[in-house]
Amino acid sequence: MPKLIHINSFHDKRGSLSVLEKNIPFDIKRVFYIYNVDDSVRGKHRHHKTIQAAICIHGSCKIGNDNGKEIEEFVLDHPEKCLFLYPEDYHWMYEFSKNAVLLVLASEYYDPNDYIYEPYR
């Protein structure tokens, strides 16, 4: 089941600094980001092993999720929001704002055999 957390951040007159430290439930093996998205829906898969942490560091997007028991929608519209997606979470990303950048931290290296593209329903 996905989990939305608040990222610790520090703000002063110089700007803001957000920190992910000791609150990621996995060792980070891969980092990627999605940007320049048109009106396409991205993702549409789940995994055998991979856990992911998604942060929209600029702009906003929505992430739909189906874990086989319930369907949820999450709005990532601030860089202090982080959504954890677990292997059973069939997820899709959509409604990216103009210039949105979605950063994803992953627990596993890329392996095409880790992807499951069949939805639950």
Solvent accessible surface area in square Angstrom, and as a share of the most:
residue,aa,sasa,rsa
1,M,110,0.49
2,P,12,0.07
3,K,114,0.48
4,L,77,0.38
5,I,31,0.16
6,H,121,0.54
7,I,4,0.02
8,N,91,0.47
9,S,24,0.15
10,F,129,0.54
11,H,116,0.52
12,D,73,0.38
13,K,201,0.85
14,R,208,0.76
15,G,38,0.37
16,S,80,0.52
17,L,111,0.55
18,S,55,0.36
19,V,46,0.26
20,L,56,0.28
21,E,117,0.53
22,K,198,0.84
23,N,46,0.23
24,I,29,0.15
25,P,76,0.48
26,F,29,0.12
27,D,117,0.61
28,I,83,0.42
29,K,86,0.37
30,R,49,0.18
31,V,82,0.47
32,F,59,0.24
33,Y,128,0.49
34,I,15,0.08
35,Y,114,0.43
36,N,128,0.65
37,V,28,0.16
38,D,97,0.50
39,D,141,0.73
40,S,49,0.32
41,V,69,0.39
42,R,102,0.37
43,G,25,0.24
44,K,104,0.44
45,H,21,0.09
46,R,49,0.18
47,H,7,0.03
48,H,116,0.52
49,K,130,0.55
50,T,3,0.02
51,I,36,0.18
52,Q,9,0.04
53,A,0,0.00
54,A,1,0.01
55,I,5,0.03
56,C,0,0.00
57,I,81,0.41
58,H,104,0.47
59,G,34,0.33
60,S,32,0.21
61,C,1,0.01
62,K,53,0.22
63,I,0,0.00
64,G,1,0.01
65,N,1,0.00
66,D,6,0.03
67,N,16,0.08
68,G,34,0.33
69,K,178,0.75
70,E,70,0.31
71,I,101,0.51
72,E,51,0.23
73,E,98,0.44
74,F,27,0.11
75,V,60,0.35
76,L,0,0.00
77,D,71,0.37
78,H,83,0.37
79,P,57,0.36
80,E,20,0.09
81,K,60,0.25
82,C,0,0.00
83,L,0,0.00
84,F,4,0.02
85,L,6,0.03
86,Y,50,0.19
87,P,29,0.18
88,E,71,0.32
89,D,0,0.00
90,Y,21,0.08
91,H,4,0.02
92,W,58,0.20
93,M,13,0.06
94,Y,35,0.13
95,E,112,0.50
96,F,24,0.10
97,S,42,0.27
98,K,173,0.73
99,N,93,0.48
100,A,3,0.03
101,V,35,0.20
102,L,1,0.00
103,L,36,0.18
104,V,5,0.03
105,L,12,0.06
106,A,0,0.00
107,S,8,0.05
108,E,38,0.17
109,Y,150,0.57
110,Y,131,0.50
111,D,62,0.32
112,P,83,0.52
113,N,121,0.62
114,D,10,0.05
115,Y,39,0.15
116,I,27,0.14
117,Y,134,0.51
118,E,115,0.51
119,P,73,0.46
120,Y,79,0.30
121,R,159,0.58
